[in-house]
Amino acid sequence: MGDKSNQKRKLILETSRKIFMEKGYKRVTMKDIVEACGISRGGLYLYFGSTGEIFTEVLKMESQETDDVFSGAITEDATASDILALLLKEQKKEILRKKNSLTVAVYEYFFENRPAKRDNLLRTRFDEAAAVMEKLITDGVESGEFYCEDPRGCARNIMYVLEGLKVAAQTMGITEKAVDSELLYIMQGLVTEE
């Protein structure tokens, strides 16, 4: 793809992300995206064949941006507990974000499409995050910062708690105090007494 094509594709994805944040996944049409981007219907179909295809690419883009932001915030001398605190701080922002969140759209998309396990980006992302969390906990145990007999189980449990908090925030609402309490519980469960 040429530079102009890449710019057009990026415009479509960034504009679509805003629409998905505003409307969710199910209510977005190709017409919505055409109108918001100011391009022709044929121009859109040169790049993407459906809203599902666009949404999948938006998720990939969002995932890469999140990874980049998180990686850039970690200093060379950061300890396992520093990194865990940073990770939980970023998760808290996502949980409490009322606007500019893809959470509702993500669940609508996956409930509607039910991709196979190997094609499920949500599952893949969860498993990758759990693996990173497991490595972080293992490193913390080895350095004496954390105590944990089952880093893999603990990591998956933390990821399920975080995912549950995201759903709770979107469906029934959750206070910052409640989120802080859950995140503190996670930290207290790992950090060793000195």
C-alpha positions as CSV (number, residue, x, y, z in Angstrom):
1,M,0.0,0.0,0.0
2,G,1.2,3.5,-0.8
3,D,1.5,6.3,1.6
4,K,-1.8,7.8,0.5
5,S,-3.6,4.5,0.8
6,N,-2.1,4.0,4.3
7,Q,-3.3,7.5,5.4
8,K,-6.8,6.7,4.0
9,R,-7.0,3.4,5.8
10,K,-5.8,5.0,9.0
11,L,-8.5,7.8,8.7
12,I,-11.1,5.1,8.2
13,L,-10.0,3.2,11.3
14,E,-9.6,6.2,13.6
15,T,-13.0,7.6,12.5
16,S,-14.6,4.2,12.9
17,R,-13.2,3.8,16.4
18,K,-15.0,7.0,17.4
19,I,-18.3,5.8,15.9
20,F,-18.0,2.4,17.7
21,M,-17.2,4.2,21.0
22,E,-20.3,6.3,20.5
23,K,-22.8,3.8,19.1
24,G,-21.4,0.4,20.2
25,Y,-20.9,-2.3,17.5
26,K,-24.4,-3.4,16.5
27,R,-25.8,0.0,15.5
28,V,-22.9,1.0,13.3
29,T,-23.4,0.7,9.5
30,M,-21.1,1.1,6.6
31,K,-23.1,4.1,5.7
32,D,-22.3,5.7,9.1
33,I,-18.6,5.2,8.4
34,V,-18.8,6.5,4.8
35,E,-20.6,9.7,6.0
36,A,-18.2,10.3,9.0
37,C,-15.1,9.8,6.8
38,G,-16.4,11.8,3.9
39,I,-15.6,9.2,1.4
40,S,-17.6,7.3,-1.2
41,R,-19.1,3.9,-0.4
42,G,-16.9,2.4,-3.1
43,G,-13.9,4.1,-1.5
44,L,-14.6,2.4,1.8
45,Y,-15.1,-1.0,0.2
46,L,-11.7,-0.7,-1.4
47,Y,-10.3,-1.1,2.1
48,F,-12.9,-3.0,4.1
49,G,-15.7,-5.3,3.3
50,S,-17.8,-5.0,6.4
51,T,-18.2,-3.3,9.8
52,G,-16.9,-6.5,11.4
53,E,-13.7,-6.4,9.3
54,I,-13.3,-2.7,10.3
55,F,-14.0,-3.4,14.0
56,T,-11.4,-6.2,14.0
57,E,-8.8,-3.9,12.7
58,V,-9.8,-1.2,15.2
59,L,-9.3,-3.7,18.0
60,K,-5.8,-4.6,16.7
61,M,-4.9,-0.9,16.4
62,E,-6.2,-0.3,20.0
63,S,-4.3,-3.2,21.3
64,Q,-1.0,-2.0,19.7
65,E,-1.5,1.6,21.0
66,T,-2.2,0.3,24.5
67,D,1.0,-1.9,24.4
68,D,3.0,1.1,23.1
69,V,1.8,3.4,25.9
70,F,2.4,0.8,28.6
71,S,5.8,-0.1,27.3
72,G,6.9,3.5,27.1
73,A,5.9,4.1,30.7
74,I,8.1,1.4,32.2
75,T,11.5,2.6,33.3
76,E,14.6,0.5,33.1
77,D,14.9,0.2,36.9
78,A,11.2,-0.6,37.5
79,T,10.5,-3.4,40.0
80,A,7.8,-6.0,39.5
81,S,5.6,-4.2,42.0
82,D,6.2,-0.9,40.2
83,I,5.1,-2.5,36.9
84,L,2.1,-4.1,38.5
85,A,1.0,-0.8,40.1
86,L,1.4,0.9,36.7
87,L,-0.6,-1.9,35.0
88,L,-3.4,-1.6,37.5
89,K,-3.4,2.2,37.3
90,E,-3.9,1.9,33.5
91,Q,-6.7,-0.7,34.0
92,K,-8.4,1.6,36.5
93,K,-8.5,4.3,33.8
94,E,-10.1,1.9,31.4
95,I,-12.6,0.6,33.9
96,L,-13.7,4.1,34.9
97,R,-13.8,5.6,31.4
98,K,-17.4,6.5,30.7
99,K,-16.7,7.9,27.2
100,N,-14.2,7.0,24.6
101,S,-14.3,3.3,25.5
102,L,-14.8,0.3,23.2
103,T,-16.0,-2.0,26.0
104,V,-19.7,-2.1,25.0
105,A,-18.8,-2.5,21.3
106,V,-16.3,-5.3,22.1
107,Y,-18.9,-7.3,23.9
108,E,-21.6,-6.7,21.3
109,Y,-19.2,-7.8,18.6
110,F,-18.1,-11.0,20.3
111,F,-21.6,-11.9,21.4
112,E,-22.8,-11.4,17.8
113,N,-20.0,-13.1,16.0
114,R,-18.8,-15.9,18.4
115,P,-15.5,-16.4,16.6
116,A,-13.6,-19.7,16.9
117,K,-11.2,-19.8,19.8
118,R,-8.1,-19.5,17.5
119,D,-9.7,-16.5,15.8
120,N,-11.0,-14.8,18.9
121,L,-9.1,-11.6,19.4
122,L,-10.6,-11.0,22.8
123,R,-9.5,-14.4,24.0
124,T,-6.1,-14.0,22.5
125,R,-5.6,-10.6,24.1
126,F,-6.8,-12.0,27.5
127,D,-4.4,-14.9,27.3
128,E,-1.5,-12.6,26.3
129,A,-2.2,-10.3,29.2
130,A,-2.5,-13.2,31.6
131,A,0.9,-14.5,30.3
132,V,2.5,-11.1,30.9
133,M,0.9,-10.9,34.4
134,E,2.2,-14.4,35.2
135,K,5.7,-13.4,34.1
136,L,5.4,-10.3,36.2
137,I,4.3,-12.2,39.3
138,T,7.0,-14.9,38.8
139,D,9.6,-12.1,38.5
140,G,8.2,-10.6,41.7
141,V,8.4,-13.9,43.5
142,E,12.0,-14.4,42.4
143,S,13.0,-10.9,43.6
144,G,11.2,-11.4,46.9
145,E,8.7,-8.6,46.3
146,F,5.7,-11.0,45.9
147,Y,4.5,-14.2,47.5
148,C,2.6,-16.5,45.3
149,E,2.5,-20.3,45.1
150,D,0.6,-20.3,41.8
151,P,1.6,-17.4,39.5
152,R,-0.4,-18.7,36.5
153,G,-3.6,-19.2,38.5
154,C,-3.1,-15.8,40.3
155,A,-2.5,-14.1,36.9
156,R,-5.6,-15.5,35.4
157,N,-7.6,-14.6,38.5
158,I,-6.4,-11.0,38.3
159,M,-7.3,-10.8,34.6
160,Y,-10.8,-12.2,35.3
161,V,-11.3,-9.6,38.1
162,L,-10.2,-6.8,35.8
163,E,-12.5,-8.0,33.0
164,G,-15.4,-8.3,35.5
165,L,-14.8,-4.7,36.7
166,K,-15.0,-3.5,33.1
167,V,-18.3,-5.2,32.6
168,A,-19.6,-4.0,35.9
169,A,-18.6,-0.4,35.1
170,Q,-20.6,-0.5,31.8
171,T,-23.6,-2.4,33.0
172,M,-24.4,-1.4,36.6
173,G,-21.9,1.3,37.3
174,I,-19.0,1.2,39.7
175,T,-17.4,3.9,41.9
176,E,-13.8,4.8,41.9
177,K,-13.7,3.8,45.5
178,A,-14.9,0.3,44.7
179,V,-12.3,0.0,41.9
180,D,-9.6,1.2,44.2
181,S,-10.7,-1.4,46.8
182,E,-10.5,-4.3,44.4
183,L,-7.1,-3.2,43.0
184,L,-5.7,-2.8,46.5
185,Y,-6.9,-6.3,47.3
186,I,-5.0,-7.6,44.4
187,M,-1.8,-5.8,45.5
188,Q,-2.2,-6.8,49.1
189,G,-2.6,-10.5,48.0
190,L,0.8,-10.4,46.4
191,V,3.1,-8.0,48.2
192,T,5.2,-9.6,50.9
193,E,5.6,-8.0,54.3
194,E,9.1,-6.6,54.8
